[in-house]
C-alpha cells in the first residue's frame, strides 16, 4: 500500500458541518470522505498516472 501523507486543512464551520453530514450519509469518516472526493476528482480530471490509478482502485477493494 502507498504511504499516506498528512497535512492541516482549515475549513469554515458550515463547510465542515456539510462535509461531516455527507460523510455520515455514506458511512465514512470525514477524512475518508475527503479522500474519496479528491480521488474521484483526480480520476475525472485524468490527473492520475496509470500506476497511481491502479493503486487507488486497489484501495477501494481493501
N, CA, C, O and CB atoms as a CASP TS submission, in Angstrom:
PFRMAT TS
TARGET T0000
AUTHOR 0000-0000-0000
METHOD Language model
MODEL 1
PARENT N/A
ATOM      1  N   UNK     1       0.840  -1.181   0.000  1.00  0.00           N
ATOM      2  CA  UNK     1       0.000   0.000   0.000  1.00  0.00           C
ATOM      3  C   UNK     1       0.881   1.239   0.000  1.00  0.00           C
ATOM      4  O   UNK     1       1.969   1.235   0.576  1.00  0.00           O
ATOM      5  CB  UNK     1      -0.954   0.001   1.213  1.00  0.00           C
ATOM      6  N   UNK     2       0.414   2.292  -0.642  1.00  0.00           N
ATOM      7  CA  UNK     2       1.206   3.505  -0.721  1.00  0.00           C
ATOM      8  C   UNK     2       1.226   4.240   0.620  1.00  0.00           C
ATOM      9  O   UNK     2       0.326   4.106   1.449  1.00  0.00           O
ATOM     10  CB  UNK     2       0.663   4.418  -1.816  1.00  0.00           C
ATOM     11  N   UNK     3       2.281   5.011   0.792  1.00  0.00           N
ATOM     12  CA  UNK     3       2.439   5.798   2.006  1.00  0.00           C
ATOM     13  C   UNK     3       1.445   6.949   1.993  1.00  0.00           C
ATOM     14  O   UNK     3       1.203   7.550   0.947  1.00  0.00           O
ATOM     15  CB  UNK     3       3.887   6.325   2.141  1.00  0.00           C
ATOM     16  N   UNK     4       0.872   7.258   3.143  1.00  0.00           N
ATOM     17  CA  UNK     4      -0.062   8.381   3.236  1.00  0.00           C
ATOM     18  C   UNK     4       0.649   9.576   3.839  1.00  0.00           C
ATOM     19  O   UNK     4       1.477   9.433   4.738  1.00  0.00           O
ATOM     20  CB  UNK     4      -1.307   8.007   4.079  1.00  0.00           C
ATOM     21  N   UNK     5       0.322  10.737   3.343  1.00  0.00           N
ATOM     22  CA  UNK     5       0.868  11.999   3.845  1.00  0.00           C
ATOM     23  C   UNK     5      -0.217  12.690   4.657  1.00  0.00           C
ATOM     24  O   UNK     5      -1.407  12.543   4.380  1.00  0.00           O
ATOM     25  CB  UNK     5       1.369  12.917   2.674  1.00  0.00           C
ATOM     26  N   UNK     6       0.204  13.432   5.644  1.00  0.00           N
ATOM     27  CA  UNK     6      -0.775  14.192   6.419  1.00  0.00           C
ATOM     28  C   UNK     6      -0.489  15.678   6.263  1.00  0.00           C
ATOM     29  O   UNK     6       0.649  16.087   6.033  1.00  0.00           O
ATOM     30  CB  UNK     6      -0.746  13.779   7.919  1.00  0.00           C
ATOM     31  N   UNK     7      -1.545  16.479   6.392  1.00  0.00           N
ATOM     32  CA  UNK     7      -1.414  17.924   6.303  1.00  0.00           C
ATOM     33  C   UNK     7      -2.599  18.557   7.008  1.00  0.00           C
ATOM     34  O   UNK     7      -3.610  17.901   7.259  1.00  0.00           O
ATOM     35  CB  UNK     7      -1.325  18.394   4.827  1.00  0.00           C
ATOM     36  N   UNK     8      -2.469  19.819   7.322  1.00  0.00           N
ATOM     37  CA  UNK     8      -3.520  20.560   8.012  1.00  0.00           C
ATOM     38  C   UNK     8      -4.430  21.201   6.980  1.00  0.00           C
ATOM     39  O   UNK     8      -3.960  21.786   6.004  1.00  0.00           O
ATOM     40  CB  UNK     8      -2.921  21.633   8.962  1.00  0.00           C
ATOM     41  N   UNK     9      -5.731  21.092   7.197  1.00  0.00           N
ATOM     42  CA  UNK     9      -6.712  21.718   6.322  1.00  0.00           C
ATOM     43  C   UNK     9      -7.669  22.522   7.187  1.00  0.00           C
ATOM     44  O   UNK     9      -8.274  21.990   8.119  1.00  0.00           O
ATOM     45  CB  UNK     9      -7.478  20.657   5.468  1.00  0.00           C
ATOM     46  N   UNK    10      -7.799  23.769   6.884  1.00  0.00           N
ATOM     47  CA  UNK    10      -8.711  24.625   7.644  1.00  0.00           C
ATOM     48  C   UNK    10      -9.963  24.869   6.809  1.00  0.00           C
ATOM     49  O   UNK    10      -9.877  25.285   5.653  1.00  0.00           O
ATOM     50  CB  UNK    10      -8.026  25.977   8.034  1.00  0.00           C
ATOM     51  N   UNK    11     -11.121  24.610   7.400  1.00  0.00           N
ATOM     52  CA  UNK    11     -12.405  24.830   6.740  1.00  0.00           C
ATOM     53  C   UNK    11     -13.281  25.686   7.639  1.00  0.00           C
ATOM     54  O   UNK    11     -13.149  25.652   8.863  1.00  0.00           O
ATOM     55  CB  UNK    11     -13.105  23.483   6.407  1.00  0.00           C
ATOM     56  N   UNK    12     -14.171  26.450   7.032  1.00  0.00           N
ATOM     57  CA  UNK    12     -15.102  27.190   7.888  1.00  0.00           C
ATOM     58  C   UNK    12     -16.120  26.194   8.464  1.00  0.00           C
ATOM     59  O   UNK    12     -16.275  25.088   7.946  1.00  0.00           O
ATOM     60  CB  UNK    12     -15.826  28.344   7.084  1.00  0.00           C
ATOM     61  N   UNK    13     -16.791  26.585   9.509  1.00  0.00           N
ATOM     62  CA  UNK    13     -17.676  25.684  10.244  1.00  0.00           C
ATOM     63  C   UNK    13     -18.806  25.131   9.376  1.00  0.00           C
ATOM     64  O   UNK    13     -19.130  23.947   9.474  1.00  0.00           O
ATOM     65  CB  UNK    13     -18.260  26.404  11.440  1.00  0.00           C
ATOM     66  N   UNK    14     -19.408  25.962   8.533  1.00  0.00           N
ATOM     67  CA  UNK    14     -20.514  25.498   7.690  1.00  0.00           C
ATOM     68  C   UNK    14     -20.046  24.439   6.696  1.00  0.00           C
ATOM     69  O   UNK    14     -20.735  23.443   6.472  1.00  0.00           O
ATOM     70  CB  UNK    14     -21.142  26.677   6.939  1.00  0.00           C
ATOM     71  N   UNK    15     -18.885  24.655   6.109  1.00  0.00           N
ATOM     72  CA  UNK    15     -18.333  23.681   5.161  1.00  0.00           C
ATOM     73  C   UNK    15     -18.057  22.363   5.864  1.00  0.00           C
ATOM     74  O   UNK    15     -18.378  21.296   5.341  1.00  0.00           O
ATOM     75  CB  UNK    15     -17.042  24.219   4.511  1.00  0.00           C
ATOM     76  N   UNK    16     -17.459  22.436   7.055  1.00  0.00           N
ATOM     77  CA  UNK    16     -17.144  21.220   7.797  1.00  0.00           C
ATOM     78  C   UNK    16     -18.422  20.470   8.174  1.00  0.00           C
ATOM     79  O   UNK    16     -18.479  19.246   8.055  1.00  0.00           O
ATOM     80  CB  UNK    16     -16.331  21.556   9.059  1.00  0.00           C
ATOM     81  N   UNK    17     -19.430  21.185   8.620  1.00  0.00           N
ATOM     82  CA  UNK    17     -20.690  20.541   9.000  1.00  0.00           C
ATOM     83  C   UNK    17     -21.333  19.834   7.806  1.00  0.00           C
ATOM     84  O   UNK    17     -21.838  18.719   7.939  1.00  0.00           O
ATOM     85  CB  UNK    17     -21.663  21.576   9.584  1.00  0.00           C
ATOM     86  N   UNK    18     -21.313  20.481   6.645  1.00  0.00           N
ATOM     87  CA  UNK    18     -21.878  19.865   5.443  1.00  0.00           C
ATOM     88  C   UNK    18     -21.077  18.622   5.064  1.00  0.00           C
ATOM     89  O   UNK    18     -21.656  17.596   4.708  1.00  0.00           O
ATOM     90  CB  UNK    18     -21.898  20.874   4.268  1.00  0.00           C
ATOM     91  N   UNK    19     -19.765  18.706   5.138  1.00  0.00           N
ATOM     92  CA  UNK    19     -18.901  17.572   4.833  1.00  0.00           C
ATOM     93  C   UNK    19     -19.112  16.434   5.828  1.00  0.00           C
ATOM     94  O   UNK    19     -19.143  15.264   5.446  1.00  0.00           O
ATOM     95  CB  UNK    19     -17.437  18.007   4.836  1.00  0.00           C
ATOM     96  N   UNK    20     -19.255  16.780   7.086  1.00  0.00           N
ATOM     97  CA  UNK    20     -19.487  15.782   8.131  1.00  0.00           C
ATOM     98  C   UNK    20     -20.806  15.030   7.895  1.00  0.00           C
ATOM     99  O   UNK    20     -20.863  13.811   8.051  1.00  0.00           O
ATOM    100  CB  UNK    20     -19.500  16.457   9.518  1.00  0.00           C
ATOM    101  N   UNK    21     -21.855  15.756   7.522  1.00  0.00           N
ATOM    102  CA  UNK    21     -23.143  15.115   7.243  1.00  0.00           C
ATOM    103  C   UNK    21     -23.044  14.227   6.006  1.00  0.00           C
ATOM    104  O   UNK    21     -23.563  13.111   6.006  1.00  0.00           O
ATOM    105  CB  UNK    21     -24.246  16.175   7.051  1.00  0.00           C
ATOM    106  N   UNK    22     -22.390  14.705   4.960  1.00  0.00           N
ATOM    107  CA  UNK    22     -22.211  13.928   3.734  1.00  0.00           C
ATOM    108  C   UNK    22     -21.450  12.643   4.041  1.00  0.00           C
ATOM    109  O   UNK    22     -21.822  11.570   3.566  1.00  0.00           O
ATOM    110  CB  UNK    22     -21.463  14.757   2.659  1.00  0.00           C
ATOM    111  N   UNK    23     -20.404  12.747   4.820  1.00  0.00           N
ATOM    112  CA  UNK    23     -19.611  11.565   5.190  1.00  0.00           C
ATOM    113  C   UNK    23     -20.467  10.570   5.969  1.00  0.00           C
ATOM    114  O   UNK    23     -20.423   9.369   5.701  1.00  0.00           O
ATOM    115  CB  UNK    23     -18.375  11.976   6.027  1.00  0.00           C
ATOM    116  N   UNK    24     -21.231  11.055   6.914  1.00  0.00           N
ATOM    117  CA  UNK    24     -22.093  10.173   7.714  1.00  0.00           C
ATOM    118  C   UNK    24     -23.135   9.491   6.831  1.00  0.00           C
ATOM    119  O   UNK    24     -23.423   8.309   7.019  1.00  0.00           O
ATOM    120  CB  UNK    24     -22.790  10.969   8.839  1.00  0.00           C
ATOM    121  N   UNK    25     -23.700  10.217   5.876  1.00  0.00           N
ATOM    122  CA  UNK    25     -24.693   9.642   4.966  1.00  0.00           C
ATOM    123  C   UNK    25     -24.118   8.486   4.144  1.00  0.00           C
ATOM    124  O   UNK    25     -24.848   7.583   3.738  1.00  0.00           O
ATOM    125  CB  UNK    25     -25.231  10.722   4.032  1.00  0.00           C
ATOM    126  N   UNK    26     -22.804   8.522   3.904  1.00  0.00           N
ATOM    127  CA  UNK    26     -22.150   7.485   3.108  1.00  0.00           C
ATOM    128  C   UNK    26     -21.311   6.534   3.971  1.00  0.00           C
ATOM    129  O   UNK    26     -20.502   5.763   3.455  1.00  0.00           O
ATOM    130  CB  UNK    26     -21.270   8.127   2.046  1.00  0.00           C
ATOM    131  N   UNK    27     -21.521   6.602   5.299  1.00  0.00           N
ATOM    132  CA  UNK    27     -20.845   5.713   6.251  1.00  0.00           C
ATOM    133  C   UNK    27     -19.325   5.799   6.155  1.00  0.00           C
ATOM    134  O   UNK    27     -18.627   4.785   6.187  1.00  0.00           O
ATOM    135  CB  UNK    27     -21.286   4.280   6.024  1.00  0.00           C
ATOM    136  N   UNK    28     -18.826   7.033   6.035  1.00  0.00           N
ATOM    137  CA  UNK    28     -17.390   7.282   6.001  1.00  0.00           C
ATOM    138  C   UNK    28     -17.032   8.281   7.093  1.00  0.00           C
ATOM    139  O   UNK    28     -17.889   9.003   7.602  1.00  0.00           O
ATOM    140  CB  UNK    28     -16.945   7.803   4.607  1.00  0.00           C
ATOM    141  N   UNK    29     -15.755   8.309   7.441  1.00  0.00           N
ATOM    142  CA  UNK    29     -15.251   9.382   8.295  1.00  0.00           C
ATOM    143  C   UNK    29     -15.103  10.625   7.421  1.00  0.00           C
ATOM    144  O   UNK    29     -15.144  10.539   6.193  1.00  0.00           O
ATOM    145  CB  UNK    29     -13.880   8.989   8.981  1.00  0.00           C
ATOM    146  N   UNK    30     -14.934  11.764   8.053  1.00  0.00           N
ATOM    147  CA  UNK    30     -14.704  12.989   7.288  1.00  0.00           C
ATOM    148  C   UNK    30     -13.423  12.837   6.467  1.00  0.00           C
ATOM    149  O   UNK    30     -13.388  13.221   5.298  1.00  0.00           O
ATOM    150  CB  UNK    30     -14.612  14.228   8.233  1.00  0.00           C
ATOM    151  N   UNK    31     -12.384  12.286   7.063  1.00  0.00           N
ATOM    152  CA  UNK    31     -11.135  12.076   6.336  1.00  0.00           C
ATOM    153  C   UNK    31     -11.352  11.140   5.144  1.00  0.00           C
ATOM    154  O   UNK    31     -10.870  11.415   4.045  1.00  0.00           O
ATOM    155  CB  UNK    31     -10.056  11.504   7.276  1.00  0.00           C
ATOM    156  N   UNK    32     -12.063  10.054   5.353  1.00  0.00           N
ATOM    157  CA  UNK    32     -12.357   9.116   4.273  1.00  0.00           C
ATOM    158  C   UNK    32     -13.160   9.765   3.165  1.00  0.00           C
ATOM    159  O   UNK    32     -12.938   9.491   1.985  1.00  0.00           O
ATOM    160  CB  UNK    32     -13.103   7.917   4.810  1.00  0.00           C
ATOM    161  N   UNK    33     -14.097  10.628   3.542  1.00  0.00           N
ATOM    162  CA  UNK    33     -14.906  11.326   2.540  1.00  0.00           C
ATOM    163  C   UNK    33     -14.044  12.277   1.715  1.00  0.00           C
ATOM    164  O   UNK    33     -14.187  12.355   0.495  1.00  0.00           O
ATOM    165  CB  UNK    33     -16.050  12.101   3.215  1.00  0.00           C
ATOM    166  N   UNK    34     -13.156  12.993   2.386  1.00  0.00           N
ATOM    167  CA  UNK    34     -12.259  13.889   1.655  1.00  0.00           C
ATOM    168  C   UNK    34     -11.373  13.108   0.697  1.00  0.00           C
ATOM    169  O   UNK    34     -11.179  13.533  -0.442  1.00  0.00           O
ATOM    170  CB  UNK    34     -11.396  14.698   2.628  1.00  0.00           C
ATOM    171  N   UNK    35     -10.833  11.980   1.130  1.00  0.00           N
ATOM    172  CA  UNK    35     -10.019  11.149   0.243  1.00  0.00           C
ATOM    173  C   UNK    35     -10.833  10.688  -0.960  1.00  0.00           C
ATOM    174  O   UNK    35     -10.344  10.713  -2.089  1.00  0.00           O
ATOM    175  CB  UNK    35      -9.461   9.934   1.003  1.00  0.00           C
ATOM    176  N   UNK    36     -12.068  10.271  -0.723  1.00  0.00           N
ATOM    177  CA  UNK    36     -12.946   9.818  -1.799  1.00  0.00           C
ATOM    178  C   UNK    36     -13.190  10.935  -2.812  1.00  0.00           C
ATOM    179  O   UNK    36     -13.071  10.724  -4.019  1.00  0.00           O
ATOM    180  CB  UNK    36     -14.281   9.321  -1.226  1.00  0.00           C
ATOM    181  N   UNK    37     -13.529  12.115  -2.316  1.00  0.00           N
ATOM    182  CA  UNK    37     -13.817  13.263  -3.185  1.00  0.00           C
ATOM    183  C   UNK    37     -12.579  13.644  -4.003  1.00  0.00           C
ATOM    184  O   UNK    37     -12.671  13.875  -5.209  1.00  0.00           O
ATOM    185  CB  UNK    37     -14.296  14.473  -2.344  1.00  0.00           C
ATOM    186  N   UNK    38     -11.441  13.707  -3.348  1.00  0.00           N
ATOM    187  CA  UNK    38     -10.210  14.094  -4.044  1.00  0.00           C
ATOM    188  C   UNK    38      -9.819  13.043  -5.072  1.00  0.00           C
ATOM    189  O   UNK    38      -9.472  13.387  -6.202  1.00  0.00           O
ATOM    190  CB  UNK    38      -9.064  14.302  -3.041  1.00  0.00           C
ATOM    191  N   UNK    39      -9.869  11.761  -4.698  1.00  0.00           N
ATOM    192  CA  UNK    39      -9.526  10.692  -5.644  1.00  0.00           C
ATOM    193  C   UNK    39     -10.437  10.719  -6.861  1.00  0.00           C
ATOM    194  O   UNK    39      -9.966  10.596  -7.992  1.00  0.00           O
ATOM    195  CB  UNK    39      -9.612   9.325  -4.962  1.00  0.00           C
ATOM    196  N   UNK    40     -11.739  10.880  -6.639  1.00  0.00           N
ATOM    197  CA  UNK    40     -12.685  10.924  -7.754  1.00  0.00           C
ATOM    198  C   UNK    40     -12.418  12.123  -8.656  1.00  0.00           C
ATOM    199  O   UNK    40     -12.462  12.008  -9.881  1.00  0.00           O
ATOM    200  CB  UNK    40     -14.124  10.972  -7.233  1.00  0.00           C
ATOM    201  N   UNK    41     -12.146  13.253  -8.055  1.00  0.00           N
ATOM    202  CA  UNK    41     -11.856  14.452  -8.847  1.00  0.00           C
ATOM    203  C   UNK    41     -10.590  14.281  -9.677  1.00  0.00           C
ATOM    204  O   UNK    41     -10.550  14.689 -10.838  1.00  0.00           O
ATOM    205  CB  UNK    41     -11.716  15.670  -7.935  1.00  0.00           C
ATOM    206  N   UNK    42      -9.562  13.682  -9.094  1.00  0.00           N
ATOM    207  CA  UNK    42      -8.319  13.450  -9.830  1.00  0.00           C
ATOM    208  C   UNK    42      -8.537  12.481 -10.993  1.00  0.00           C
ATOM    209  O   UNK    42      -7.993  12.677 -12.079  1.00  0.00           O
ATOM    210  CB  UNK    42      -7.237  12.906  -8.889  1.00  0.00           C
ATOM    211  N   UNK    43      -9.329  11.444 -10.764  1.00  0.00           N
ATOM    212  CA  UNK    43      -9.620  10.495 -11.844  1.00  0.00           C
ATOM    213  C   UNK    43     -10.420  11.170 -12.951  1.00  0.00           C
ATOM    214  O   UNK    43     -10.106  11.020 -14.132  1.00  0.00           O
ATOM    215  CB  UNK    43     -10.390   9.276 -11.303  1.00  0.00           C
ATOM    216  N   UNK    44     -11.459  11.916 -12.566  1.00  0.00           N
ATOM    217  CA  UNK    44     -12.297  12.592 -13.552  1.00  0.00           C
ATOM    218  C   UNK    44     -11.499  13.577 -14.396  1.00  0.00           C
ATOM    219  O   UNK    44     -11.784  13.757 -15.580  1.00  0.00           O
ATOM    220  CB  UNK    44     -13.437  13.313 -12.860  1.00  0.00           C
ATOM    221  N   UNK    45     -10.499  14.216 -13.789  1.00  0.00           N
ATOM    222  CA  UNK    45      -9.663  15.180 -14.499  1.00  0.00           C
ATOM    223  C   UNK    45      -8.484  14.506 -15.194  1.00  0.00           C
ATOM    224  O   UNK    45      -7.641  15.167 -15.801  1.00  0.00           O
ATOM    225  CB  UNK    45      -9.156  16.243 -13.535  1.00  0.00           C
ATOM    226  N   UNK    46      -8.439  13.170 -15.093  1.00  0.00           N
ATOM    227  CA  UNK    46      -7.352  12.383 -15.685  1.00  0.00           C
ATOM    228  C   UNK    46      -5.983  12.865 -15.211  1.00  0.00           C
ATOM    229  O   UNK    46      -5.051  13.013 -16.001  1.00  0.00           O
ATOM    230  CB  UNK    46      -7.425  12.448 -17.210  1.00  0.00           C
ATOM    231  N   UNK    47      -5.884  13.105 -13.907  1.00  0.00           N
ATOM    232  CA  UNK    47      -4.644  13.584 -13.299  1.00  0.00           C
ATOM    233  C   UNK    47      -3.823  12.465 -12.677  1.00  0.00           C
ATOM    234  O   UNK    47      -2.695  12.698 -12.241  1.00  0.00           O
ATOM    235  CB  UNK    47      -4.954  14.619 -12.252  1.00  0.00           C
ATOM    236  N   UNK    48      -4.368  11.258 -12.629  1.00  0.00           N
ATOM    237  CA  UNK    48      -3.636  10.110 -12.104  1.00  0.00           C
ATOM    238  C   UNK    48      -2.858   9.454 -13.230  1.00  0.00           C
ATOM    239  O   UNK    48      -3.355   9.359 -14.352  1.00  0.00           O
ATOM    240  CB  UNK    48      -4.595   9.093 -11.437  1.00  0.00           C
ATOM    241  N   UNK    49      -1.650   9.003 -12.947  1.00  0.00           N
ATOM    242  CA  UNK    49      -0.927   8.155 -13.887  1.00  0.00           C
ATOM    243  C   UNK    49      -1.547   6.774 -13.790  1.00  0.00           C
ATOM    244  O   UNK    49      -2.250   6.501 -12.817  1.00  0.00           O
ATOM    245  CB  UNK    49       0.622   8.121 -13.585  1.00  0.00           C
ATOM    246  N   UNK    50      -1.323   5.893 -14.749  1.00  0.00           N
ATOM    247  CA  UNK    50      -1.922   4.558 -14.722  1.00  0.00           C
ATOM    248  C   UNK    50      -1.580   3.816 -13.443  1.00  0.00           C
ATOM    249  O   UNK    50      -2.462   3.218 -12.827  1.00  0.00           O
ATOM    250  CB  UNK    50      -1.465   3.749 -15.924  1.00  0.00           C
ATOM    251  N   UNK    51      -0.311   3.840 -13.025  1.00  0.00           N
ATOM    252  CA  UNK    51       0.098   3.129 -11.814  1.00  0.00           C
ATOM    253  C   UNK    51      -0.624   3.708 -10.597  1.00  0.00           C
ATOM    254  O   UNK    51      -1.116   2.954  -9.758  1.00  0.00           O
ATOM    255  CB  UNK    51       1.635   3.212 -11.622  1.00  0.00           C
ATOM    256  N   UNK    52      -0.696   5.042 -10.490  1.00  0.00           N
ATOM    257  CA  UNK    52      -1.392   5.674  -9.382  1.00  0.00           C
ATOM    258  C   UNK    52      -2.858   5.274  -9.365  1.00  0.00           C
ATOM    259  O   UNK    52      -3.423   5.007  -8.304  1.00  0.00           O
ATOM    260  CB  UNK    52      -1.259   7.189  -9.465  1.00  0.00           C
ATOM    261  N   UNK    53      -3.472   5.233 -10.538  1.00  0.00           N
ATOM    262  CA  UNK    53      -4.878   4.880 -10.657  1.00  0.00           C
ATOM    263  C   UNK    53      -5.119   3.443 -10.193  1.00  0.00           C
ATOM    264  O   UNK    53      -6.116   3.166  -9.527  1.00  0.00           O
ATOM    265  CB  UNK    53      -5.352   5.060 -12.103  1.00  0.00           C
ATOM    266  N   UNK    54      -4.213   2.528 -10.541  1.00  0.00           N
ATOM    267  CA  UNK    54      -4.349   1.134 -10.125  1.00  0.00           C
ATOM    268  C   UNK    54      -4.249   1.018  -8.616  1.00  0.00           C
ATOM    269  O   UNK    54      -5.002   0.258  -8.008  1.00  0.00           O
ATOM    270  CB  UNK    54      -3.283   0.260 -10.796  1.00  0.00           C
ATOM    271  N   UNK    55      -3.327   1.762  -7.990  1.00  0.00           N
ATOM    272  CA  UNK    55      -3.199   1.727  -6.533  1.00  0.00           C
ATOM    273  C   UNK    55      -4.478   2.231  -5.887  1.00  0.00           C
ATOM    274  O   UNK    55      -4.920   1.671  -4.884  1.00  0.00           O
ATOM    275  CB  UNK    55      -1.992   2.568  -6.065  1.00  0.00           C
ATOM    276  N   UNK    56      -5.075   3.263  -6.431  1.00  0.00           N
ATOM    277  CA  UNK    56      -6.326   3.798  -5.881  1.00  0.00           C
ATOM    278  C   UNK    56      -7.459   2.786  -6.025  1.00  0.00           C
ATOM    279  O   UNK    56      -8.261   2.617  -5.106  1.00  0.00           O
ATOM    280  CB  UNK    56      -6.704   5.116  -6.582  1.00  0.00           C
ATOM    281  N   UNK    57      -7.528   2.115  -7.169  1.00  0.00           N
ATOM    282  CA  UNK    57      -8.563   1.097  -7.354  1.00  0.00           C
ATOM    283  C   UNK    57      -8.386  -0.041  -6.357  1.00  0.00           C
ATOM    284  O   UNK    57      -9.372  -0.595  -5.870  1.00  0.00           O
ATOM    285  CB  UNK    57      -8.532   0.552  -8.789  1.00  0.00           C
ATOM    286  N   UNK    58      -7.158  -0.392  -6.053  1.00  0.00           N
ATOM    287  CA  UNK    58      -6.901  -1.436  -5.056  1.00  0.00           C
ATOM    288  C   UNK    58      -7.354  -1.004  -3.678  1.00  0.00           C
ATOM    289  O   UNK    58      -7.788  -1.842  -2.888  1.00  0.00           O
ATOM    290  CB  UNK    58      -5.420  -1.795  -5.024  1.00  0.00           C
ATOM    291  N   UNK    59      -7.266   0.273  -3.366  1.00  0.00           N
ATOM    292  CA  UNK    59      -7.708   0.762  -2.070  1.00  0.00           C
ATOM    293  C   UNK    59      -9.208   0.567  -1.889  1.00  0.00           C
ATOM    294  O   UNK    59      -9.668   0.308  -0.777  1.00  0.00           O
ATOM    295  CB  UNK    59      -7.346   2.232  -1.910  1.00  0.00           C
ATOM    296  N   UNK    60      -9.971   0.688  -2.964  1.00  0.00           N
ATOM    297  CA  UNK    60     -11.434   0.548  -2.881  1.00  0.00           C
ATOM    298  C   UNK    60     -11.838  -0.873  -2.493  1.00  0.00           C
ATOM    299  O   UNK    60     -12.850  -1.067  -1.819  1.00  0.00           O
ATOM    300  CB  UNK    60     -12.085   0.926  -4.222  1.00  0.00           C
ATOM    301  N   UNK    61     -11.061  -1.860  -2.910  1.00  0.00           N
ATOM    302  CA  UNK    61     -11.440  -3.244  -2.650  1.00  0.00           C
ATOM    303  C   UNK    61     -10.916  -3.756  -1.320  1.00  0.00           C
ATOM    304  O   UNK    61     -11.358  -4.801  -0.842  1.00  0.00           O
ATOM    305  CB  UNK    61     -10.943  -4.126  -3.756  1.00  0.00           C
ATOM    306  N   UNK    62      -9.982  -3.036  -0.717  1.00  0.00           N
ATOM    307  CA  UNK    62      -9.417  -3.481   0.565  1.00  0.00           C
ATOM    308  C   UNK    62     -10.354  -3.193   1.721  1.00  0.00           C
ATOM    309  O   UNK    62     -10.032  -3.503   2.868  1.00  0.00           O
ATOM    310  CB  UNK    62      -8.074  -2.810   0.815  1.00  0.00           C
TER
END
